[in-house]
Amino acid sequence: MYETYRLGILIDHLKAEDLIRQIDEYIEETPVDQIPHIFYVLSLASNRRIMIELLTDLARGVDEELPASIVAGILYKERDRYTVEELYGKIGMLASLLSDEDDELATSFRELKSSYDELQAAYGRRFKRKKARERMLARSEKVLEETLSEYAHFAEEMDRKEWWLN
């Protein structure tokens, strides 16, 4: 889960302050002998940079596919927070953060972002036919939504409280 939070923070979807708040709530609600020691360290992180450094150290050597899938599911679940362009930007950042560029997930996200960029270049903001541009954006939004929906079940799994202990 450390990698999930690291990726979420790096794409500016999750905030370090929110993670600290969640950890603090967990610490308050849980018997002392069941709290992993690292939670105290994470709880004391004073800023985003320190939190990312800690999460990077904790996640070293972890397969990135599951955490990236969870982040994609969270983006799907909370897609109303962003414009289509912002969502494509976050997917592009997520793809660039994955260390294995040939990974299926990274390739899929990179191709999705590249396709969107090509559509933007072809239809551009100066495109004179407004209806054609709106149709293009609607199709593009539908493709993005369908792709992200494939990862929704990963976000649902993360919603369970016991993820802290896994």
N, C-alpha and C positions, 0 to 999 in steps of 0.2 A: 504494500500500500504506500510505502514511502516514495516509490517511483511514480505512482499515480499522482500523489500530491506534488511532487517535484515537477512533473510535466504540466499539471494543471496550473501551477504557479508561474511556470516559465511562459506559458501561452497567455498569461494574464486573464485566465478564467477564474481561478481560485486565488484568494488573498491569504498571505501568510498570517495576517491577524485573525482570519476566520479559523484557520487550522489551530492556532494557539488557543482560541476560545473553545473550540471543540475538545482539544486535549485537556484544557483546564476543567471543563465540565465532566469529562471522563474521570479525571483524577478525583474530583469532588464526590462522584457517585460510586466509586469503586473502592473496595477494601485495599489498604496499602499493600498487602502481600500479593495482590493480583495485578499491580501496576508495573509495567516494564520500566526499568530505570531510565531508559532513553526518553520516555515521555516527559520526565522532569527536565531533561536537557532541552528538548524541543519546546517545552512550555516557557522556558526562559530566553528563547531566541528573541533578540531585541529588534531585528529588522528582516526584511525580505532576503537580503544577501546572505545573512547568517543562516536563515532557515533553509535556503537553497543549498548552501554548503553542507549543512548537516544532513539534509535529505539525500544529497548526492553521495555522501560517504556511506549512509545507511543502505542505499540502493545499489551500491557497486556490485556488479556481477549478476544483477537480476535481469531476467529476460524482459524486454520492454514491450512485447506484444500484448500481454494481458493489461498492463497499466495503460498503454495507449488506447486499447479497446475500451477500457473503462472511461477514459477521458472523452473519447468520441461519443460514448453513450451518454455521458453527462452533458456534452454539447447538444446532443439531440434532445435530451430531456428539457434543457433550458434554452432551447433555440430562440425563443421569443425575446430573449435579452439582447439579441444581436440582429443586425441587418444581414442580408445574404452575403454581402461583400466582407463583412467582419467575420462571419462564420468560415468563409473560404480562406480568409487570412489566418484564422486559428488552425484550420486543417493544414494549411501550408506550413505554418510554424511547427505543428506537431510532427509532420513528416520530416522536416529538417532536423528535429531534435533526436530522432531515432538513429542510433549508431549504425545499424545495418541497413544501408541504402537499398539493398536488394531484397529486403524483407517484403513479403506480400502486402502487409499493411502499409508500410512506408511507400511502396510503389503505387498502391491504390490511391492513397491520399495525395501523393505528388501528381499523379495523372489527373485526378479530380481537379486539383488547383490549377494545373497547367491548362486543362480544357476550359476552365472558367476564364483564365487570363487570355486565352486565344479568342474566346467569345467577346470579351471586353475590347480587345484590340480590333476585332472585326466590326463590332457594332458601336463601339465607343460612345462616349457621352455626347458627342457632336452629331450622332446619327440623326438624320432628319426625319425618318419615319418613326414616330413615337410608338405606334402600335407594334411595329416589328420589334423594337427594342423591348417593349413590355412583355411580348410573347417570349422573347429570348430569355429574359430574366426570370419569367415564370417557369419555363422549362428547366433552367439552370437551378432554380430553387428546389424544384421537385426532385431533380437528380440528387442534389445535396441531401435533401431530407430523406430520400429513400436509402441512400448510402449510410447516413448516420443512424437511421432507424435499425439497421442490422446490428448495431452495437448497444441498443437500448437495454437489453437484458443484462449487460455487464454493469450498467449504472444502477439498475434495480438491485443487483446483488450487493453492490457497495452500500446501499441504503441501510442494510442490516447493521445493527450496532456491533455485533460480534466480530466484524472485520478487524477491529483493533487487535484482536488476539491472534489473527492468522498471519 
